[in-house]
Amino acid sequence: MRIYTLSTDSRSVFKDRWFLPSLNALPDKFELIVSSDSRHKDAPAYGTSEFNRVMETKTDLVVDAIKQCWGQVFMYSDIDVQFLQSFQARIPELMGENHLVVQRDSPQGHLCAGFMILKADWPVLNLFQAIKLQLSRHSNLDDQAVLNHELIKYAVPEESRGLRYDELVTEAFARANERYFALPDTPNQYGLKWNYLPACFFGAGTESGKAWRPGDEIFVPDDAIMHHANWTEGLENKLAQLEHVREKHQAMLATSGR
């Protein structure tokens, strides 16, 4: 099974110090496809047009991956990720009958486009081609905003569908009686079945929904599989978050005797 990721010059430290070493430490046998984008020497800040252009490159990668893996299951992962235990054998169970399973980004059920398991089929291709088209037309959008909007917009009334994606998902969460796990039942125009990955695939805001700074705590599940260093700003903060989670996870393992 293939894992696709995108690395830029400014983010090679994640690939070399965290992503590759943690992936290679697993007994799992994945085929890693690393796409490089050398146009961005500095790490662009989230929400900037330069960041959004990197996300456009990422979406191109996902569309190409769907075509290359047609009929098969594959993964996309951001490069600021570390793996904490084997999970390849669980992928059929995680996928079930879904076309897409995705990291949950908040307690309200926002989707995180930074880690996804996908079935290369028409519903997934049509979704990501639509995301690609939106990004080409709107420099103020990123892939995660469009992904959330496309999959959850029909959970809210028509007059609310122009909201920013974070506000739209929060309203959908409220309308679902604050049950994020009901949101995948929302119809979408692609006929795409999707679900959240369990919380063992987590980021800094999966359970808190709050921005992270060095010194803050992060909830690390006992069965943690993957940690995505998000909900923070700047390369140094992301590196500090990766280190914090690794140390906390190792201490948990030592305490449990595993």
C-alpha positions in Angstrom: 0.0 0.0 0.0 1.2 3.4 -0.9 1.6 6.5 1.3 1.9 9.8 -0.5 3.4 12.9 1.1 4.6 16.4 0.0 7.8 17.8 1.2 9.1 21.3 0.6 12.7 22.6 1.3 11.5 24.4 4.4 9.8 21.2 5.8 12.6 18.7 5.0 13.4 18.6 8.8 10.1 17.0 9.4 10.8 14.3 6.8 14.3 13.6 8.0 13.9 13.8 11.8 10.3 12.6 12.3 8.3 11.3 9.4 10.8 8.9 7.9 12.4 7.6 11.1 9.0 6.9 12.7 7.6 5.2 9.6 10.7 3.1 9.1 10.5 1.9 12.7 7.2 0.2 12.0 7.0 -3.4 10.9 4.4 -2.3 8.3 5.4 -2.5 4.6 4.3 0.7 3.0 5.5 2.1 -0.3 6.4 5.7 0.3 6.0 8.2 -2.5 7.5 11.6 -1.6 6.8 14.5 -3.9 9.0 17.5 -3.5 8.1 21.2 -4.1 11.3 23.3 -4.2 9.4 26.6 -5.1 8.8 27.4 -1.4 12.0 28.1 0.4 10.4 29.3 3.6 7.5 27.7 5.4 4.4 29.9 4.5 2.1 30.9 7.3 -1.3 29.2 7.4 -4.0 31.2 5.7 -1.7 33.1 3.4 -2.0 32.9 -0.4 1.4 31.3 -0.5 0.3 28.5 1.9 -2.8 28.0 -0.2 -0.6 27.5 -3.3 1.3 24.8 -1.5 -2.1 23.2 -0.8 -2.9 23.4 -4.5 0.2 21.4 -5.2 -0.8 18.9 -2.5 -4.3 18.5 -4.2 -2.6 17.9 -7.5 -0.6 15.2 -5.8 -3.7 13.6 -4.4 -5.5 13.7 -7.8 -2.5 12.0 -9.4 -2.3 9.4 -6.7 -6.0 8.5 -7.2 -5.3 7.9 -10.9 -2.2 5.9 -10.2 -3.8 3.7 -7.5 -7.2 3.2 -9.3 -9.3 0.6 -7.5 -6.9 0.4 -4.6 -6.7 2.0 -1.1 -3.8 4.4 -0.4 -2.9 7.1 2.1 -2.1 10.8 2.0 -0.1 12.2 5.0 1.3 15.6 5.6 5.0 15.6 6.4 4.7 17.0 9.9 3.5 13.6 11.2 5.0 10.9 13.4 3.9 7.3 13.7 3.7 5.7 17.1 2.7 2.1 16.4 1.9 -0.4 13.6 -1.5 0.0 11.9 -1.4 -1.5 8.4 -3.4 -4.6 9.5 -6.2 -2.3 10.7 -6.7 -0.5 7.5 -9.4 -2.7 6.1 -11.4 -2.4 9.3 -10.8 1.4 9.3 -12.0 1.8 5.8 -15.1 -0.5 6.0 -17.4 0.4 3.1 -16.1 4.0 3.0 -14.4 5.8 0.2 -12.5 8.1 2.6 -11.6 8.1 6.2 -10.0 11.3 7.6 -8.4 12.6 10.8 -10.8 14.5 13.0 -9.4 18.0 13.6 -11.6 19.2 16.5 -14.2 18.1 19.1 -16.9 19.6 16.7 -15.9 17.3 13.9 -13.9 19.5 11.5 -12.1 17.3 9.0 -8.3 17.5 8.8 -6.9 17.1 5.3 -3.5 16.3 6.7 -4.0 12.6 7.1 -6.5 10.6 5.0 -7.0 7.0 3.8 -8.7 6.9 0.4 -10.1 4.4 -2.0 -9.2 5.4 -5.6 -12.6 5.5 -7.2 -14.9 7.9 -9.0 -16.5 9.5 -5.9 -13.0 10.4 -4.5 -11.7 11.5 -7.8 -14.7 13.8 -8.4 -14.4 15.3 -4.9 -10.7 16.1 -5.3 -11.1 17.4 -8.8 -13.7 19.8 -7.4 -11.3 20.9 -4.7 -8.6 21.4 -7.3 -11.0 23.6 -9.3 -12.0 25.7 -6.3 -8.4 26.3 -5.3 -7.5 27.4 -8.9 -10.3 29.9 -8.8 -9.9 31.3 -5.2 -6.5 32.1 -3.8 -8.0 32.7 -0.4 -9.0 29.0 0.0 -7.0 26.0 1.1 -7.8 22.3 0.5 -9.1 21.7 4.0 -11.6 24.5 3.8 -13.0 23.1 0.6 -13.0 19.5 1.8 -15.1 20.4 4.9 -17.4 22.6 2.9 -18.1 20.0 0.2 -18.8 17.1 2.6 -20.8 19.0 5.3 -22.5 21.9 3.6 -25.8 20.0 3.3 -26.0 19.6 7.0 -26.9 23.3 7.4 -29.7 25.4 5.8 -28.9 27.0 2.4 -28.5 30.4 3.9 -25.7 29.1 6.1 -23.7 27.5 3.3 -21.7 30.7 2.6 -20.1 30.6 6.1 -16.4 30.1 6.6 -15.8 26.3 6.8 -15.0 26.4 10.5 -18.2 28.2 11.3 -20.2 25.9 8.9 -19.0 22.7 10.6 -19.6 24.2 14.1 -23.2 25.0 13.1 -23.6 21.5 11.6 -22.3 20.1 14.9 -24.9 22.1 16.9 -27.7 20.9 14.6 -26.5 17.3 15.1 -27.1 17.7 18.8 -23.3 18.1 19.3 -22.7 14.6 18.0 -19.8 14.9 15.5 -20.1 11.3 14.7 -23.5 12.0 13.0 -21.9 14.4 10.4 -20.6 11.6 8.0 -24.3 10.8 7.4 -24.7 14.1 5.7 -25.5 13.6 2.0 -23.0 15.0 -0.6 -23.2 15.5 -4.3 -20.4 12.9 -5.0 -22.1 9.8 -3.5 -19.0 9.5 -1.3 -19.1 7.5 1.9 -16.7 8.9 4.5 -16.0 8.7 8.2 -13.5 9.9 10.8 -10.5 8.0 11.8 -10.5 7.0 15.5 -8.9 9.4 18.0 -5.7 7.3 18.0 -5.0 9.3 14.8 -4.7 12.7 16.5 -3.5 16.3 16.4 -3.1 18.9 19.0 -6.7 20.1 18.6 -8.5 16.8 18.1 -9.9 16.8 21.7 -9.2 20.4 22.7 -10.0 22.5 19.6 -7.5 25.0 20.9 -4.3 26.4 19.5 -1.1 24.9 21.0 2.0 26.6 22.3 5.1 25.1 23.9 4.3 24.3 27.5 0.7 23.4 26.8 -0.5 19.9 27.4 -1.8 17.6 24.6 -4.1 14.6 25.2 -2.2 11.5 23.9 -4.5 8.4 23.6 -3.3 5.2 25.2 -3.6 3.5 21.8 -2.0 6.4 19.8 -1.0 5.5 16.3 -0.3 8.8 14.5 0.3 12.3 15.7 0.0 15.3 13.4 1.8 18.4 14.6 -1.0 21.0 13.9 -3.0 23.7 15.7 0.2 25.7 16.2 2.2 28.3 14.2 5.7 28.1 13.0 8.2 25.4 12.3 9.9 25.6 15.8 6.5 25.1 17.5 5.7 22.1 15.4 9.1 20.6 16.2 8.5 21.2 19.9 5.1 19.6 19.7 6.5 16.5 18.0 9.1 16.2 20.8 6.5 16.8 23.5 4.2 14.1 22.2 7.1 11.6 21.6 8.3 12.1 25.2 4.8 11.8 26.7 4.1 8.7 24.6 7.3 7.0 25.6 6.6 7.8 29.3 3.1 6.2 28.9 4.7 3.1 27.4 7.2 2.8 30.3 4.5 3.2 32.9 2.3 0.6 31.3 5.2 -1.8 30.8 4.6 -2.1 27.1 
